[in-house]
Amino acid sequence: MTTTPRTVLITGGNRGIGFAIAEAFLAEGHRVAVTARSGEGPEGSLTVRADVTDAASIDAAFTEVEQKFGPVEVVVANAGVTRDTLLLRMSEDDFTDVVDTNLSGAFRVVKRAAKGMLKAKFGRVVLVSSVVGLYGSAGQINYSASKSGLIGIARSLTRELGSRGITANVVAPGFIETEMTAVLPEATQAEYKRNIPAGRFARPEEVAKAITWLASDDAAYISGAVIPVDGGLGMGH
């Protein structure tokens, strides 16, 4: 893989998939910064405090990264929350809070990143969605809506900025071995695995590798794509 060292910013890089993404970019020799509301990114990365629901905090985080590492060339919008409940029990706040973090948060981050990318005539935008954004999930209308909305951002961004050396793609992970899946009862985990053709959950680094590839020089002609990393769970969706 052809790798030019880039300045990379990953939102929500203090745990789970975000942490693994930061580790993968570091291993390839990139300058890596992560945003986090608390906690730290992996050793060797720069952690900046930011809340994706607050445009001013995003601007401050980008400014700090730009001062230390130069303009952000690769942005990975990974920060996300869930607030699962069935539709008839879902409050207005349950819906709008999840959408504000997962979808509007990605919009704020991408908008701030685009300024530097346009100037450089280079950029890689990767939006971390979910198999649920395509497949749907009972009790996750808010989360599913927010994650499918990222596809609209990536494809519209591709049409707006595709001629400027900027790509925008979506990665849609399935079930991943993280703290969230580890606490599920064994019977529940087994039931989920029965529905996954690969018969197992993904390792976080398997998602991270798809993302580092999309950000690489080799993926310059891929934009507006949705790449599932789900062991075949959501095929055709």
PLY file of the C-alpha trace (Angstrom):
ply
format ascii 1.0
element vertex 237
property float x
property float y
property float z
element edge 236
property int vertex1
property int vertex2
end_header
0.00 0.00 0.00
1.30 3.44 -0.92
1.32 5.59 2.18
2.11 9.30 2.32
2.29 10.49 5.95
-0.81 12.58 6.59
-2.34 14.57 9.43
-5.30 12.51 10.62
-8.09 13.51 13.02
-10.43 10.87 14.46
-13.45 11.86 16.53
-14.21 9.67 19.54
-10.73 8.13 19.48
-10.43 7.33 23.17
-11.99 3.84 23.12
-13.40 1.01 21.04
-13.27 1.32 17.27
-11.98 4.91 17.39
-8.99 3.88 19.50
-8.21 1.02 17.09
-8.46 3.40 14.11
-5.96 5.76 15.75
-3.58 2.86 16.45
-3.77 1.71 12.82
-2.95 5.17 11.45
-0.07 5.52 13.92
1.33 2.15 12.83
1.46 3.48 9.24
3.44 6.53 10.29
0.77 9.22 10.18
0.43 12.22 12.50
-2.65 11.27 14.51
-4.95 13.36 16.67
-8.13 12.19 18.36
-11.01 14.11 19.88
-12.46 12.92 23.15
-14.74 14.31 25.80
-12.78 12.27 28.37
-9.96 9.73 28.34
-7.02 9.62 25.96
-6.12 8.25 22.55
-3.35 5.67 22.08
0.26 6.45 22.95
1.82 8.59 20.24
-1.40 10.39 19.36
-2.48 13.89 20.34
-5.72 14.01 22.33
-7.79 17.19 22.00
-10.95 17.89 23.97
-14.04 18.35 21.85
-17.76 17.68 21.84
-19.16 17.10 18.35
-22.47 18.72 19.35
-20.60 22.02 19.86
-19.21 23.69 16.71
-16.98 26.06 18.73
-15.26 23.16 20.50
-14.70 21.42 17.14
-13.16 24.59 15.72
-10.85 24.88 18.74
-9.82 21.22 18.42
-8.98 21.61 14.72
-7.02 24.79 15.44
-4.94 22.97 18.07
-4.22 20.08 15.69
-3.34 22.48 12.85
-0.87 24.31 15.09
0.90 21.09 16.12
0.64 18.91 13.01
-0.44 21.16 10.12
-3.74 21.08 8.21
-5.97 18.03 8.72
-5.81 15.90 5.56
-7.79 12.87 6.75
-10.85 13.11 8.98
-12.64 10.09 10.43
-16.06 10.91 11.90
-16.43 8.10 14.41
-17.99 9.69 17.52
-21.41 8.22 18.21
-23.96 7.48 20.91
-26.94 5.17 21.29
-30.17 5.62 23.21
-32.11 2.47 22.37
-35.81 2.11 22.95
-38.86 1.17 20.91
-40.54 3.87 18.83
-43.60 4.34 21.06
-41.37 4.81 24.11
-38.81 7.00 22.33
-38.95 10.61 23.46
-38.24 13.55 21.21
-34.95 14.08 23.10
-34.00 10.42 22.64
-34.25 10.98 18.90
-32.78 14.46 18.51
-29.84 13.90 20.90
-28.67 10.81 18.98
-29.09 12.54 15.62
-27.30 15.66 16.89
-24.23 13.64 17.91
-24.08 11.01 15.17
-25.30 12.94 12.12
-25.13 16.68 12.85
-21.83 16.03 14.67
-20.38 14.50 11.50
-21.65 17.49 9.49
-19.90 19.94 11.85
-16.63 18.02 11.73
-16.66 17.60 7.95
-17.54 21.26 7.38
-14.58 22.40 9.49
-12.22 19.90 7.83
-13.28 20.85 4.29
-11.74 24.34 4.52
-8.19 23.01 4.81
-8.83 20.20 2.32
-10.03 22.64 -0.36
-6.94 24.76 0.14
-4.68 21.70 -0.13
-6.69 20.18 -3.02
-6.52 16.92 -1.10
-8.72 15.28 1.50
-10.03 11.98 2.78
-13.34 11.95 4.65
-14.39 8.65 6.22
-17.73 8.43 8.02
-18.23 5.53 10.41
-21.79 4.27 9.96
-23.19 0.87 10.97
-24.84 -2.17 9.43
-27.90 -0.91 11.34
-27.97 2.18 9.10
-28.78 -0.08 6.14
-30.34 -3.13 7.78
-32.48 -1.46 10.44
-32.84 -2.60 14.02
-35.81 -2.75 16.37
-35.34 -0.24 19.17
-32.85 1.84 17.19
-34.90 4.14 14.97
-32.85 7.13 16.17
-29.46 5.41 15.73
-30.40 3.80 12.40
-31.66 7.11 10.98
-28.50 8.93 12.06
-26.22 6.26 10.60
-28.02 6.02 7.25
-27.92 9.81 7.00
-24.11 9.65 6.81
-24.44 8.05 3.38
-26.25 11.15 2.12
-23.45 13.35 3.49
-20.72 11.27 1.81
-22.44 11.11 -1.57
-23.42 14.79 -1.65
-19.90 15.75 -0.54
-18.47 13.62 -3.35
-20.57 15.52 -5.88
-19.56 18.90 -4.40
-15.84 18.32 -3.84
-14.91 15.27 -5.91
-13.08 17.37 -8.51
-10.81 18.89 -5.82
-8.91 15.74 -4.85
-11.28 15.06 -1.95
-13.00 11.71 -1.39
-15.80 10.88 1.04
-16.70 7.31 1.94
-18.71 5.38 4.50
-17.61 2.32 6.45
-20.48 0.28 7.93
-19.26 -2.05 10.70
-21.38 -4.93 11.94
-20.97 -6.47 15.39
-17.53 -5.71 16.81
-15.68 -7.14 19.80
-15.85 -4.10 22.09
-16.90 -3.35 25.67
-20.48 -2.98 24.39
-20.72 -6.52 22.95
-18.65 -8.09 25.76
-21.36 -7.36 28.33
-24.09 -9.14 26.32
-25.22 -12.49 27.76
-23.56 -15.48 26.07
-26.89 -16.73 24.69
-27.50 -13.32 23.07
-24.01 -13.28 21.57
-24.54 -16.79 20.17
-27.87 -15.73 18.64
-26.24 -12.74 16.91
-23.39 -14.91 15.61
-25.89 -17.37 14.09
-27.10 -14.55 11.82
-23.58 -13.56 10.70
-22.29 -15.66 7.78
-18.71 -15.31 9.10
-19.91 -16.81 12.41
-18.03 -14.33 14.60
-17.81 -10.68 15.60
-15.19 -8.45 13.95
-12.04 -7.33 15.69
-11.83 -3.50 15.94
-8.59 -3.55 13.91
-10.44 -5.15 10.98
-12.63 -2.05 10.76
-9.59 0.18 11.23
-7.73 -1.44 8.31
-10.63 -0.72 5.93
-10.50 2.92 7.03
-6.72 3.34 6.67
-6.98 1.87 3.17
-9.73 4.35 2.18
-7.44 7.15 3.39
-4.45 5.84 1.44
-3.06 7.06 -1.87
-4.29 3.81 -3.46
-7.97 4.68 -2.82
-7.97 8.04 -4.63
-10.63 6.92 -7.14
-13.07 5.57 -4.56
-15.68 8.05 -3.36
-19.30 7.90 -2.29
-18.89 4.20 -1.48
-20.41 2.29 1.42
-18.05 -0.45 2.55
-19.55 -3.01 4.95
-17.24 -4.67 7.48
-19.86 -7.00 8.88
-18.99 -10.60 8.00
-21.81 -10.66 5.45
-24.59 -9.75 7.90
-26.14 -6.94 5.83
-25.58 -8.28 2.30
-27.60 -6.47 -0.33
-28.73 -3.64 1.95
0 1
1 2
2 3
3 4
4 5
5 6
6 7
7 8
8 9
9 10
10 11
11 12
12 13
13 14
14 15
15 16
16 17
17 18
18 19
19 20
20 21
21 22
22 23
23 24
24 25
25 26
26 27
27 28
28 29
29 30
30 31
31 32
32 33
33 34
34 35
35 36
36 37
37 38
38 39
39 40
40 41
41 42
42 43
43 44
44 45
45 46
46 47
47 48
48 49
49 50
50 51
51 52
52 53
53 54
54 55
55 56
56 57
57 58
58 59
59 60
60 61
61 62
62 63
63 64
64 65
65 66
66 67
67 68
68 69
69 70
70 71
71 72
72 73
73 74
74 75
75 76
76 77
77 78
78 79
79 80
80 81
81 82
82 83
83 84
84 85
85 86
86 87
87 88
88 89
89 90
90 91
91 92
92 93
93 94
94 95
95 96
96 97
97 98
98 99
99 100
100 101
101 102
102 103
103 104
104 105
105 106
106 107
107 108
108 109
109 110
110 111
111 112
112 113
113 114
114 115
115 116
116 117
117 118
118 119
119 120
120 121
121 122
122 123
123 124
124 125
125 126
126 127
127 128
128 129
129 130
130 131
131 132
132 133
133 134
134 135
135 136
136 137
137 138
138 139
139 140
140 141
141 142
142 143
143 144
144 145
145 146
146 147
147 148
148 149
149 150
150 151
151 152
152 153
153 154
154 155
155 156
156 157
157 158
158 159
159 160
160 161
161 162
162 163
163 164
164 165
165 166
166 167
167 168
168 169
169 170
170 171
171 172
172 173
173 174
174 175
175 176
176 177
177 178
178 179
179 180
180 181
181 182
182 183
183 184
184 185
185 186
186 187
187 188
188 189
189 190
190 191
191 192
192 193
193 194
194 195
195 196
196 197
197 198
198 199
199 200
200 201
201 202
202 203
203 204
204 205
205 206
206 207
207 208
208 209
209 210
210 211
211 212
212 213
213 214
214 215
215 216
216 217
217 218
218 219
219 220
220 221
221 222
222 223
223 224
224 225
225 226
226 227
227 228
228 229
229 230
230 231
231 232
232 233
233 234
234 235
235 236
